[in-house]
């Protein structure tokens, strides 16, 4: 088991290194490094000054050397300065991470709370109207473009009904504390949470339903029924617990993916999370921030995948990891 | 299933149906497939939706020509016109069109000038090249005189009238923030969005087949390496990567840069990047199928009667991979469309003025206030088409999977 974890950890680290290099190289291909931008704003700059500045910032080195410098700086804890915000990158990332955690965990929790019972009921009533409608809605949820769904919610709740704000994280300039501050956050987070919940629910409903139907066909369910157990006990103790196994994996993967998937939702609602930071910094050419935000997102996903694999092994003793 | 499981009643029913089907003509695989697919009503309706969308995408130039509108012609005097409104082309554009017509039809122009002089529509001292423009002014100021002139004169005049008629356009769904026809842009947007989805599906199917079949067929070291790469790529969240790829200037890379030149640059870039990040599930499916088929009795039988590797692959492996492959590619096309429209919405996908359903929503957050219809319709189209793709995929899965045949 430990052997397996260590091997996967090693593998994950390699993947992370490769991705960080690829992202570094791609960002180097983006138009406009700091010196080029200086040149644009000041055409009378002399060529030797440009060369001197490039050498000073290490921009004249080949990509792999620049990547090595960045990597060693980062591992030493020096994340550099943000060109847009004019503060150290470490000062920005923390708050953004908390905001994204708040958004995605609320949505994830809600999605599971709603989707798992729906999936179980749909599976137990396989073929009924309830199953049919649940399936139809799951398909709809899976096909709904999240950005458009967000726009529609803004149109209805912010524009027409005017009950919720169209975007943002907190009321700007508000100095409310305690419960008032919480209520303020709640107002802003509601619509993004709805969008995020709906877009994830679909997958859970379909997975729970599929897993439950599969399990209910097993011989041990028939045995449990044959020995006269109450249906309730058969469903919850014998069936549901086994159906949970694939669900845990999906959950762990989703946990990682919420970081990647939050980008569009956060962008539509101007919610100040890591996803929006990834997008804004890449668009705004804020190189240092982009590298850190992007790679944190990737690392999160890879780590969660690892957790998924390990938890799978704990839950399902049939799987042996060599 | 053991004998004991089947109660005697069903057993006799079974033999009864068996006897019946013996006398029936056996059905071809295709007929069985069509029958199965038709049973999934929602999938059939979805297929119809997709066919309609596909046809309007293919015949977009003709449909738009019939409607008499153009997806890219702007008219700042008629921004945000409501559905069912008409707009008149700005005078400068009208003159440009007339100049172009005169250039392309010198014969007709001469005839038109003659007619105009004969009918005394213009004064004699008017310069010859000004005549069409004067006629256009007459048309606008005094339509009745112009109409009678057209009816009395030769075909040149009616050709000219037909040209002038197109200066006034009817917008079924209104116009957008630049005065462009929304319906025309929707139809052209279908073209781009469906094309990107189809191309991504096609290329990742090829990549998936290539990698999956190689890994499955050769096994051993090749399998190990290819599957590790597949696994690694599968764990990466794709959306942030797409954003980086979209923002990076790939034109700076030597070989790729040359491929990306021209006006279709953003389309090609999207397809290349997306196809290279979506083939992994397909490779896995293909590999799994190839692995199981390789060990099957009928392949062994085929080998015993001396069939070559090639005919085994073509005759046994490909038909068996085909089913799951089609399903996977269909579902992937839905995802591809979701990603393309999402990126285009963020401004990183298909670049304006080319219309895509995603980039039509780029300003949607402001449009919500001024013209909600513009924020609703493109998204609704995306939603409809993606849900249709997903249902068709579901129907295909039911129809192609022999285990799922419901009797």
Interface residues (C-beta under 8 A of the other chain):
Chain A: X11 X12 X15 X18 X19 X23 X26 X27 X29 X30 X31 X136 X139 X140 X142 X143 X144 X145 X146 X147 X148 X149 X151 X152 X154 X155 X159 X166 X256 X257 X259 X260 X261 X263 X264 X267 X268 X278 X279 X282 X283 X294 X297 X298 X301 X302 X305
Chain B: X42 X232 X235 X236 X237 X238 X239 X240 X241 X243 X244 X245 X247 X248 X249 X250 X252 X253 X334 X338 X341 X342 X345 X346 X361 X364 X365 X368 X369 X372 X375 X376 X378 X379 X380 X382 X383 X386 X387 X389 X390 X391 X394
